[in-house]
Amino acid sequence: MLILSRKKDDCVMIGDQIELWVVDIRGDTVRLGIKAPKDVKVYRHEVFVEIQKANRAAAITNVPELPELDTKPE
């Protein structure tokens, strides 16, 4: 993990298209601004974890076995 110290109005570049700005600092809370292309999804970690959990649950199917079909021509 990379750990950086930044002050208000400082920016960190991620690649050449994502800007992470320190917008405000109040006590132990930091407000971040993120500029990224529209196709880059940005989530808070706790939201990302819930999305992954929901996707895993949706991928599990409880479909009963279907009977074999008789494919012999009559």
PDB file with one MODEL, atoms N, CA, C and O in Angstrom:
MODEL        1
ATOM      1  N   MET A   1       0.845  -1.164   0.000  1.00  0.00           N
ATOM      2  CA  MET A   1       0.000   0.000   0.000  1.00  0.00           C
ATOM      3  C   MET A   1       0.900   1.240   0.000  1.00  0.00           C
ATOM      4  O   MET A   1       1.853   1.340   0.773  1.00  0.00           O
ATOM      5  N   LEU A   2       0.576   2.152  -0.866  1.00  0.00           N
ATOM      6  CA  LEU A   2       1.277   3.437  -0.913  1.00  0.00           C
ATOM      7  C   LEU A   2       0.601   4.393   0.067  1.00  0.00           C
ATOM      8  O   LEU A   2      -0.621   4.540   0.038  1.00  0.00           O
ATOM      9  N   ILE A   3       1.366   5.033   0.920  1.00  0.00           N
ATOM     10  CA  ILE A   3       0.823   5.992   1.876  1.00  0.00           C
ATOM     11  C   ILE A   3       1.438   7.347   1.575  1.00  0.00           C
ATOM     12  O   ILE A   3       2.660   7.495   1.530  1.00  0.00           O
ATOM     13  N   LEU A   4       0.571   8.340   1.368  1.00  0.00           N
ATOM     14  CA  LEU A   4       1.012   9.683   1.021  1.00  0.00           C
ATOM     15  C   LEU A   4       0.482  10.682   2.039  1.00  0.00           C
ATOM     16  O   LEU A   4      -0.573  10.469   2.636  1.00  0.00           O
ATOM     17  N   SER A   5       1.204  11.755   2.232  1.00  0.00           N
ATOM     18  CA  SER A   5       0.707  12.885   3.009  1.00  0.00           C
ATOM     19  C   SER A   5       0.335  13.977   2.014  1.00  0.00           C
ATOM     20  O   SER A   5       1.128  14.322   1.137  1.00  0.00           O
ATOM     21  N   ARG A   6      -0.859  14.515   2.150  1.00  0.00           N
ATOM     22  CA  ARG A   6      -1.328  15.580   1.267  1.00  0.00           C
ATOM     23  C   ARG A   6      -2.009  16.635   2.102  1.00  0.00           C
ATOM     24  O   ARG A   6      -2.516  16.341   3.184  1.00  0.00           O
ATOM     25  N   LYS A   7      -2.029  17.860   1.616  1.00  0.00           N
ATOM     26  CA  LYS A   7      -2.712  18.969   2.269  1.00  0.00           C
ATOM     27  C   LYS A   7      -3.938  19.353   1.448  1.00  0.00           C
ATOM     28  O   LYS A   7      -4.113  18.895   0.319  1.00  0.00           O
ATOM     29  N   LYS A   8      -4.768  20.185   2.021  1.00  0.00           N
ATOM     30  CA  LYS A   8      -5.954  20.663   1.312  1.00  0.00           C
ATOM     31  C   LYS A   8      -5.547  21.251  -0.037  1.00  0.00           C
ATOM     32  O   LYS A   8      -4.552  21.968  -0.139  1.00  0.00           O
ATOM     33  N   ASP A   9      -6.318  20.944  -1.052  1.00  0.00           N
ATOM     34  CA  ASP A   9      -6.121  21.384  -2.445  1.00  0.00           C
ATOM     35  C   ASP A   9      -4.962  20.690  -3.145  1.00  0.00           C
ATOM     36  O   ASP A   9      -4.615  21.065  -4.265  1.00  0.00           O
ATOM     37  N   ASP A  10      -4.350  19.685  -2.514  1.00  0.00           N
ATOM     38  CA  ASP A  10      -3.339  18.872  -3.191  1.00  0.00           C
ATOM     39  C   ASP A  10      -4.032  17.781  -4.001  1.00  0.00           C
ATOM     40  O   ASP A  10      -5.174  17.411  -3.731  1.00  0.00           O
ATOM     41  N   CYS A  11      -3.318  17.283  -4.990  1.00  0.00           N
ATOM     42  CA  CYS A  11      -3.872  16.279  -5.892  1.00  0.00           C
ATOM     43  C   CYS A  11      -2.904  15.110  -6.033  1.00  0.00           C
ATOM     44  O   CYS A  11      -1.686  15.280  -5.978  1.00  0.00           O
ATOM     45  N   VAL A  12      -3.473  13.918  -6.217  1.00  0.00           N
ATOM     46  CA  VAL A  12      -2.703  12.714  -6.520  1.00  0.00           C
ATOM     47  C   VAL A  12      -3.231  12.187  -7.845  1.00  0.00           C
ATOM     48  O   VAL A  12      -4.443  12.105  -8.042  1.00  0.00           O
ATOM     49  N   MET A  13      -2.338  11.831  -8.749  1.00  0.00           N
ATOM     50  CA  MET A  13      -2.733  11.253 -10.030  1.00  0.00           C
ATOM     51  C   MET A  13      -2.673   9.724  -9.947  1.00  0.00           C
ATOM     52  O   MET A  13      -1.711   9.159  -9.428  1.00  0.00           O
ATOM     53  N   ILE A  14      -3.698   9.076 -10.456  1.00  0.00           N
ATOM     54  CA  ILE A  14      -3.716   7.616 -10.567  1.00  0.00           C
ATOM     55  C   ILE A  14      -3.756   7.324 -12.062  1.00  0.00           C
ATOM     56  O   ILE A  14      -4.757   7.579 -12.731  1.00  0.00           O
ATOM     57  N   GLY A  15      -2.658   6.787 -12.572  1.00  0.00           N
ATOM     58  CA  GLY A  15      -2.543   6.658 -14.023  1.00  0.00           C
ATOM     59  C   GLY A  15      -2.476   8.056 -14.614  1.00  0.00           C
ATOM     60  O   GLY A  15      -1.986   8.986 -13.973  1.00  0.00           O
ATOM     61  N   ASP A  16      -2.972   8.203 -15.846  1.00  0.00           N
ATOM     62  CA  ASP A  16      -2.941   9.530 -16.455  1.00  0.00           C
ATOM     63  C   ASP A  16      -4.330  10.129 -16.626  1.00  0.00           C
ATOM     64  O   ASP A  16      -4.483  11.179 -17.250  1.00  0.00           O
ATOM     65  N   GLN A  17      -5.368   9.449 -16.060  1.00  0.00           N
ATOM     66  CA  GLN A  17      -6.726   9.953 -16.250  1.00  0.00           C
ATOM     67  C   GLN A  17      -7.511  10.158 -14.958  1.00  0.00           C
ATOM     68  O   GLN A  17      -8.613  10.705 -14.998  1.00  0.00           O
ATOM     69  N   ILE A  18      -6.980   9.740 -13.828  1.00  0.00           N
ATOM     70  CA  ILE A  18      -7.730   9.837 -12.576  1.00  0.00           C
ATOM     71  C   ILE A  18      -7.015  10.792 -11.630  1.00  0.00           C
ATOM     72  O   ILE A  18      -5.838  10.615 -11.314  1.00  0.00           O
ATOM     73  N   GLU A  19      -7.754  11.812 -11.183  1.00  0.00           N
ATOM     74  CA  GLU A  19      -7.233  12.796 -10.241  1.00  0.00           C
ATOM     75  C   GLU A  19      -7.956  12.626  -8.914  1.00  0.00           C
ATOM     76  O   GLU A  19      -9.185  12.569  -8.872  1.00  0.00           O
ATOM     77  N   LEU A  20      -7.198  12.546  -7.840  1.00  0.00           N
ATOM     78  CA  LEU A  20      -7.753  12.436  -6.494  1.00  0.00           C
ATOM     79  C   LEU A  20      -7.356  13.697  -5.733  1.00  0.00           C
ATOM     80  O   LEU A  20      -6.181  13.903  -5.432  1.00  0.00           O
ATOM     81  N   TRP A  21      -8.342  14.540  -5.425  1.00  0.00           N
ATOM     82  CA  TRP A  21      -8.106  15.832  -4.805  1.00  0.00           C
ATOM     83  C   TRP A  21      -8.500  15.822  -3.336  1.00  0.00           C
ATOM     84  O   TRP A  21      -9.526  15.247  -2.971  1.00  0.00           O
ATOM     85  N   VAL A  22      -7.694  16.453  -2.494  1.00  0.00           N
ATOM     86  CA  VAL A  22      -8.072  16.694  -1.105  1.00  0.00           C
ATOM     87  C   VAL A  22      -8.857  18.005  -1.109  1.00  0.00           C
ATOM     88  O   VAL A  22      -8.284  19.078  -1.298  1.00  0.00           O
ATOM     89  N   VAL A  23     -10.156  17.911  -0.901  1.00  0.00           N
ATOM     90  CA  VAL A  23     -11.039  19.075  -0.993  1.00  0.00           C
ATOM     91  C   VAL A  23     -11.137  19.802   0.344  1.00  0.00           C
ATOM     92  O   VAL A  23     -11.152  21.032   0.388  1.00  0.00           O
ATOM     93  N   ASP A  24     -11.205  19.034   1.436  1.00  0.00           N
ATOM     94  CA  ASP A  24     -11.365  19.653   2.742  1.00  0.00           C
ATOM     95  C   ASP A  24     -10.883  18.683   3.816  1.00  0.00           C
ATOM     96  O   ASP A  24     -10.923  17.467   3.632  1.00  0.00           O
ATOM     97  N   ILE A  25     -10.437  19.225   4.918  1.00  0.00           N
ATOM     98  CA  ILE A  25     -10.035  18.422   6.076  1.00  0.00           C
ATOM     99  C   ILE A  25     -10.676  19.066   7.298  1.00  0.00           C
ATOM    100  O   ILE A  25     -10.448  20.240   7.590  1.00  0.00           O
ATOM    101  N   ARG A  26     -11.484  18.278   8.007  1.00  0.00           N
ATOM    102  CA  ARG A  26     -12.131  18.763   9.236  1.00  0.00           C
ATOM    103  C   ARG A  26     -11.942  17.711  10.312  1.00  0.00           C
ATOM    104  O   ARG A  26     -12.556  16.645  10.267  1.00  0.00           O
ATOM    105  N   GLY A  27     -11.104  18.011  11.266  1.00  0.00           N
ATOM    106  CA  GLY A  27     -10.833  17.040  12.328  1.00  0.00           C
ATOM    107  C   GLY A  27     -10.223  15.787  11.738  1.00  0.00           C
ATOM    108  O   GLY A  27      -9.176  15.841  11.092  1.00  0.00           O
ATOM    109  N   ASP A  28     -10.883  14.649  11.961  1.00  0.00           N
ATOM    110  CA  ASP A  28     -10.363  13.382  11.424  1.00  0.00           C
ATOM    111  C   ASP A  28     -11.066  12.961  10.139  1.00  0.00           C
ATOM    112  O   ASP A  28     -10.975  11.804   9.728  1.00  0.00           O
ATOM    113  N   THR A  29     -11.770  13.904   9.500  1.00  0.00           N
ATOM    114  CA  THR A  29     -12.482  13.599   8.256  1.00  0.00           C
ATOM    115  C   THR A  29     -11.849  14.340   7.087  1.00  0.00           C
ATOM    116  O   THR A  29     -11.616  15.547   7.152  1.00  0.00           O
ATOM    117  N   VAL A  30     -11.577  13.607   6.027  1.00  0.00           N
ATOM    118  CA  VAL A  30     -11.015  14.180   4.803  1.00  0.00           C
ATOM    119  C   VAL A  30     -12.060  14.063   3.704  1.00  0.00           C
ATOM    120  O   VAL A  30     -12.607  12.983   3.481  1.00  0.00           O
ATOM    121  N   ARG A  31     -12.339  15.160   3.020  1.00  0.00           N
ATOM    122  CA  ARG A  31     -13.241  15.129   1.868  1.00  0.00           C
ATOM    123  C   ARG A  31     -12.381  15.042   0.615  1.00  0.00           C
ATOM    124  O   ARG A  31     -11.467  15.840   0.411  1.00  0.00           O
ATOM    125  N   LEU A  32     -12.695  14.054  -0.219  1.00  0.00           N
ATOM    126  CA  LEU A  32     -11.940  13.824  -1.448  1.00  0.00           C
ATOM    127  C   LEU A  32     -12.804  14.140  -2.658  1.00  0.00           C
ATOM    128  O   LEU A  32     -14.009  13.891  -2.665  1.00  0.00           O
ATOM    129  N   GLY A  33     -12.171  14.687  -3.669  1.00  0.00           N
ATOM    130  CA  GLY A  33     -12.810  14.877  -4.961  1.00  0.00           C
ATOM    131  C   GLY A  33     -12.113  13.971  -5.962  1.00  0.00           C
ATOM    132  O   GLY A  33     -10.885  13.884  -5.980  1.00  0.00           O
ATOM    133  N   ILE A  34     -12.894  13.299  -6.789  1.00  0.00           N
ATOM    134  CA  ILE A  34     -12.317  12.349  -7.743  1.00  0.00           C
ATOM    135  C   ILE A  34     -12.759  12.740  -9.146  1.00  0.00           C
ATOM    136  O   ILE A  34     -13.954  12.838  -9.427  1.00  0.00           O
ATOM    137  N   LYS A  35     -11.784  12.963 -10.024  1.00  0.00           N
ATOM    138  CA  LYS A  35     -12.060  13.200 -11.440  1.00  0.00           C
ATOM    139  C   LYS A  35     -11.590  11.966 -12.190  1.00  0.00           C
ATOM    140  O   LYS A  35     -10.404  11.635 -12.190  1.00  0.00           O
ATOM    141  N   ALA A  36     -12.534  11.292 -12.829  1.00  0.00           N
ATOM    142  CA  ALA A  36     -12.207  10.066 -13.556  1.00  0.00           C
ATOM    143  C   ALA A  36     -13.108   9.971 -14.776  1.00  0.00           C
ATOM    144  O   ALA A  36     -14.191  10.555 -14.787  1.00  0.00           O
ATOM    145  N   PRO A  37     -12.677   9.241 -15.810  1.00  0.00           N
ATOM    146  CA  PRO A  37     -13.545   9.034 -16.967  1.00  0.00           C
ATOM    147  C   PRO A  37     -14.855   8.371 -16.530  1.00  0.00           C
ATOM    148  O   PRO A  37     -14.891   7.639 -15.541  1.00  0.00           O
ATOM    149  N   LYS A  38     -15.922   8.636 -17.277  1.00  0.00           N
ATOM    150  CA  LYS A  38     -17.236   8.101 -16.927  1.00  0.00           C
ATOM    151  C   LYS A  38     -17.266   6.578 -16.894  1.00  0.00           C
ATOM    152  O   LYS A  38     -18.085   5.999 -16.180  1.00  0.00           O
ATOM    153  N   ASP A  39     -16.399   5.920 -17.645  1.00  0.00           N
ATOM    154  CA  ASP A  39     -16.415   4.456 -17.668  1.00  0.00           C
ATOM    155  C   ASP A  39     -15.670   3.831 -16.490  1.00  0.00           C
ATOM    156  O   ASP A  39     -15.655   2.609 -16.345  1.00  0.00           O
ATOM    157  N   VAL A  40     -15.051   4.662 -15.648  1.00  0.00           N
ATOM    158  CA  VAL A  40     -14.363   4.164 -14.451  1.00  0.00           C
ATOM    159  C   VAL A  40     -15.348   4.249 -13.290  1.00  0.00           C
ATOM    160  O   VAL A  40     -15.828   5.332 -12.954  1.00  0.00           O
ATOM    161  N   LYS A  41     -15.643   3.115 -12.686  1.00  0.00           N
ATOM    162  CA  LYS A  41     -16.580   3.081 -11.574  1.00  0.00           C
ATOM    163  C   LYS A  41     -15.822   3.380 -10.283  1.00  0.00           C
ATOM    164  O   LYS A  41     -14.769   2.803 -10.015  1.00  0.00           O
ATOM    165  N   VAL A  42     -16.376   4.288  -9.495  1.00  0.00           N
ATOM    166  CA  VAL A  42     -15.761   4.681  -8.234  1.00  0.00           C
ATOM    167  C   VAL A  42     -16.791   4.447  -7.130  1.00  0.00           C
ATOM    168  O   VAL A  42     -17.891   4.997  -7.176  1.00  0.00           O
ATOM    169  N   TYR A  43     -16.431   3.632  -6.141  1.00  0.00           N
ATOM    170  CA  TYR A  43     -17.325   3.311  -5.036  1.00  0.00           C
ATOM    171  C   TYR A  43     -16.602   3.501  -3.713  1.00  0.00           C
ATOM    172  O   TYR A  43     -15.384   3.338  -3.632  1.00  0.00           O
ATOM    173  N   ARG A  44     -17.364   3.850  -2.669  1.00  0.00           N
ATOM    174  CA  ARG A  44     -16.815   3.731  -1.320  1.00  0.00           C
ATOM    175  C   ARG A  44     -16.618   2.248  -1.064  1.00  0.00           C
ATOM    176  O   ARG A  44     -17.364   1.426  -1.596  1.00  0.00           O
ATOM    177  N   HIS A  45     -15.626   1.891  -0.258  1.00  0.00           N
ATOM    178  CA  HIS A  45     -15.287   0.484  -0.035  1.00  0.00           C
ATOM    179  C   HIS A  45     -16.478  -0.318   0.467  1.00  0.00           C
ATOM    180  O   HIS A  45     -16.726  -1.421  -0.020  1.00  0.00           O
ATOM    181  N   GLU A  46     -17.222   0.219   1.435  1.00  0.00           N
ATOM    182  CA  GLU A  46     -18.344  -0.540   1.996  1.00  0.00           C
ATOM    183  C   GLU A  46     -19.443  -0.785   0.963  1.00  0.00           C
ATOM    184  O   GLU A  46     -20.111  -1.818   1.009  1.00  0.00           O
ATOM    185  N   VAL A  47     -19.636   0.141   0.042  1.00  0.00           N
ATOM    186  CA  VAL A  47     -20.618  -0.061  -1.037  1.00  0.00           C
ATOM    187  C   VAL A  47     -20.114  -1.130  -2.002  1.00  0.00           C
ATOM    188  O   VAL A  47     -20.883  -1.987  -2.436  1.00  0.00           O
ATOM    189  N   PHE A  48     -18.835  -1.083  -2.336  1.00  0.00           N
ATOM    190  CA  PHE A  48     -18.234  -2.070  -3.234  1.00  0.00           C
ATOM    191  C   PHE A  48     -18.372  -3.485  -2.674  1.00  0.00           C
ATOM    192  O   PHE A  48     -18.688  -4.418  -3.412  1.00  0.00           O
ATOM    193  N   VAL A  49     -18.135  -3.644  -1.370  1.00  0.00           N
ATOM    194  CA  VAL A  49     -18.260  -4.962  -0.726  1.00  0.00           C
ATOM    195  C   VAL A  49     -19.697  -5.460  -0.822  1.00  0.00           C
ATOM    196  O   VAL A  49     -19.919  -6.639  -1.098  1.00  0.00           O
ATOM    197  N   GLU A  50     -20.678  -4.587  -0.601  1.00  0.00           N
ATOM    198  CA  GLU A  50     -22.086  -4.991  -0.690  1.00  0.00           C
ATOM    199  C   GLU A  50     -22.475  -5.368  -2.121  1.00  0.00           C
ATOM    200  O   GLU A  50     -23.246  -6.305  -2.326  1.00  0.00           O
ATOM    201  N   ILE A  51     -21.951  -4.651  -3.101  1.00  0.00           N
ATOM    202  CA  ILE A  51     -22.220  -4.993  -4.505  1.00  0.00           C
ATOM    203  C   ILE A  51     -21.661  -6.371  -4.825  1.00  0.00           C
ATOM    204  O   ILE A  51     -22.328  -7.180  -5.469  1.00  0.00           O
ATOM    205  N   GLN A  52     -20.436  -6.642  -4.378  1.00  0.00           N
ATOM    206  CA  GLN A  52     -19.846  -7.962  -4.605  1.00  0.00           C
ATOM    207  C   GLN A  52     -20.673  -9.056  -3.948  1.00  0.00           C
ATOM    208  O   GLN A  52     -20.899 -10.110  -4.544  1.00  0.00           O
ATOM    209  N   LYS A  53     -21.124  -8.813  -2.728  1.00  0.00           N
ATOM    210  CA  LYS A  53     -21.927  -9.797  -2.001  1.00  0.00           C
ATOM    211  C   LYS A  53     -23.242 -10.073  -2.758  1.00  0.00           C
ATOM    212  O   LYS A  53     -23.651 -11.225  -2.899  1.00  0.00           O
ATOM    213  N   ALA A  54     -23.889  -9.016  -3.235  1.00  0.00           N
ATOM    214  CA  ALA A  54     -25.142  -9.175  -3.980  1.00  0.00           C
ATOM    215  C   ALA A  54     -24.900  -9.916  -5.294  1.00  0.00           C
ATOM    216  O   ALA A  54     -25.715 -10.749  -5.693  1.00  0.00           O
ATOM    217  N   ASN A  55     -23.798  -9.624  -5.963  1.00  0.00           N
ATOM    218  CA  ASN A  55     -23.487 -10.317  -7.220  1.00  0.00           C
ATOM    219  C   ASN A  55     -23.236 -11.801  -6.993  1.00  0.00           C
ATOM    220  O   ASN A  55     -23.675 -12.636  -7.783  1.00  0.00           O
ATOM    221  N   ARG A  56     -22.529 -12.130  -5.910  1.00  0.00           N
ATOM    222  CA  ARG A  56     -22.299 -13.545  -5.602  1.00  0.00           C
ATOM    223  C   ARG A  56     -23.603 -14.258  -5.298  1.00  0.00           C
ATOM    224  O   ARG A  56     -23.809 -15.387  -5.741  1.00  0.00           O
ATOM    225  N   ALA A  57     -24.489 -13.611  -4.543  1.00  0.00           N
ATOM    226  CA  ALA A  57     -25.780 -14.221  -4.208  1.00  0.00           C
ATOM    227  C   ALA A  57     -26.623 -14.419  -5.460  1.00  0.00           C
ATOM    228  O   ALA A  57     -27.318 -15.426  -5.587  1.00  0.00           O
ATOM    229  N   ALA A  58     -26.567 -13.469  -6.380  1.00  0.00           N
ATOM    230  CA  ALA A  58     -27.353 -13.579  -7.613  1.00  0.00           C
ATOM    231  C   ALA A  58     -26.817 -14.678  -8.525  1.00  0.00           C
ATOM    232  O   ALA A  58     -27.563 -15.242  -9.325  1.00  0.00           O
ATOM    233  N   ALA A  59     -25.529 -14.983  -8.408  1.00  0.00           N
ATOM    234  CA  ALA A  59     -24.928 -16.003  -9.270  1.00  0.00           C
ATOM    235  C   ALA A  59     -25.276 -17.416  -8.815  1.00  0.00           C
ATOM    236  O   ALA A  59     -25.144 -18.371  -9.580  1.00  0.00           O
ATOM    237  N   ILE A  60     -25.719 -17.542  -7.571  1.00  0.00           N
ATOM    238  CA  ILE A  60     -26.096 -18.861  -7.058  1.00  0.00           C
ATOM    239  C   ILE A  60     -27.543 -19.115  -7.444  1.00  0.00           C
ATOM    240  O   ILE A  60     -28.444 -18.373  -7.051  1.00  0.00           O
ATOM    241  N   THR A  61     -27.754 -20.166  -8.216  1.00  0.00           N
ATOM    242  CA  THR A  61     -29.117 -20.477  -8.648  1.00  0.00           C
ATOM    243  C   THR A  61     -29.586 -21.755  -7.980  1.00  0.00           C
ATOM    244  O   THR A  61     -28.810 -22.690  -7.780  1.00  0.00           O
ATOM    245  N   ASN A  62     -30.840 -21.782  -7.644  1.00  0.00           N
ATOM    246  CA  ASN A  62     -31.451 -22.959  -7.046  1.00  0.00           C
ATOM    247  C   ASN A  62     -32.501 -23.520  -7.997  1.00  0.00           C
ATOM    248  O   ASN A  62     -33.637 -23.784  -7.602  1.00  0.00           O
ATOM    249  N   VAL A  63     -32.113 -23.695  -9.239  1.00  0.00           N
ATOM    250  CA  VAL A  63     -33.028 -24.226 -10.242  1.00  0.00           C
ATOM    251  C   VAL A  63     -33.005 -25.749 -10.142  1.00  0.00           C
ATOM    252  O   VAL A  63     -31.940 -26.364 -10.203  1.00  0.00           O
ATOM    253  N   PRO A  64     -34.188 -26.357  -9.987  1.00  0.00           N
ATOM    254  CA  PRO A  64     -34.202 -27.823  -9.907  1.00  0.00           C
ATOM    255  C   PRO A  64     -33.794 -28.447 -11.241  1.00  0.00           C
ATOM    256  O   PRO A  64     -33.923 -27.835 -12.301  1.00  0.00           O
ATOM    257  N   GLU A  65     -33.302 -29.672 -11.157  1.00  0.00           N
ATOM    258  CA  GLU A  65     -32.917 -30.400 -12.368  1.00  0.00           C
ATOM    259  C   GLU A  65     -34.143 -30.585 -13.257  1.00  0.00           C
ATOM    260  O   GLU A  65     -35.229 -30.902 -12.771  1.00  0.00           O
ATOM    261  N   LEU A  66     -33.967 -30.391 -14.531  1.00  0.00           N
ATOM    262  CA  LEU A  66     -35.053 -30.624 -15.477  1.00  0.00           C
ATOM    263  C   LEU A  66     -34.975 -32.073 -15.962  1.00  0.00           C
ATOM    264  O   LEU A  66     -33.882 -32.621 -16.102  1.00  0.00           O
ATOM    265  N   PRO A  67     -36.127 -32.694 -16.217  1.00  0.00           N
ATOM    266  CA  PRO A  67     -36.108 -34.073 -16.715  1.00  0.00           C
ATOM    267  C   PRO A  67     -35.511 -34.121 -18.116  1.00  0.00           C
ATOM    268  O   PRO A  67     -35.600 -33.158 -18.878  1.00  0.00           O
ATOM    269  N   GLU A  68     -34.902 -35.257 -18.441  1.00  0.00           N
ATOM    270  CA  GLU A  68     -34.366 -35.447 -19.780  1.00  0.00           C
ATOM    271  C   GLU A  68     -35.507 -35.421 -20.794  1.00  0.00           C
ATOM    272  O   GLU A  68     -36.594 -35.934 -20.529  1.00  0.00           O
ATOM    273  N   LEU A  69     -35.259 -34.838 -21.924  1.00  0.00           N
ATOM    274  CA  LEU A  69     -36.242 -34.825 -22.996  1.00  0.00           C
ATOM    275  C   LEU A  69     -36.011 -36.010 -23.913  1.00  0.00           C
ATOM    276  O   LEU A  69     -34.872 -36.379 -24.198  1.00  0.00           O
ATOM    277  N   ASP A  70     -37.100 -36.601 -24.370  1.00  0.00           N
ATOM    278  CA  ASP A  70     -37.003 -37.708 -25.322  1.00  0.00           C
ATOM    279  C   ASP A  70     -36.808 -37.095 -26.689  1.00  0.00           C
ATOM    280  O   ASP A  70     -37.722 -36.465 -27.222  1.00  0.00           O
ATOM    281  N   THR A  71     -35.628 -37.269 -27.268  1.00  0.00           N
ATOM    282  CA  THR A  71     -35.318 -36.636 -28.548  1.00  0.00           C
ATOM    283  C   THR A  71     -35.399 -37.624 -29.709  1.00  0.00           C
ATOM    284  O   THR A  71     -34.943 -37.329 -30.814  1.00  0.00           O
ATOM    285  N   LYS A  72     -35.980 -38.796 -29.456  1.00  0.00           N
ATOM    286  CA  LYS A  72     -36.111 -39.777 -30.530  1.00  0.00           C
ATOM    287  C   LYS A  72     -37.212 -39.332 -31.497  1.00  0.00           C
ATOM    288  O   LYS A  72     -38.299 -38.949 -31.064  1.00  0.00           O
ATOM    289  N   PRO A  73     -36.933 -39.381 -32.808  1.00  0.00           N
ATOM    290  CA  PRO A  73     -37.988 -39.020 -33.775  1.00  0.00           C
ATOM    291  C   PRO A  73     -39.071 -40.098 -33.770  1.00  0.00           C
ATOM    292  O   PRO A  73     -38.801 -41.280 -33.557  1.00  0.00           O
ATOM    293  N   GLU A  74     -40.290 -39.655 -34.008  1.00  0.00           N
ATOM    294  CA  GLU A  74     -41.404 -40.610 -34.019  1.00  0.00           C
ATOM    295  C   GLU A  74     -41.636 -41.164 -35.383  1.00  0.00           C
ATOM    296  O   GLU A  74     -42.536 -41.982 -35.572  1.00  0.00           O
TER     297      GLU A  74
ENDMDL
END
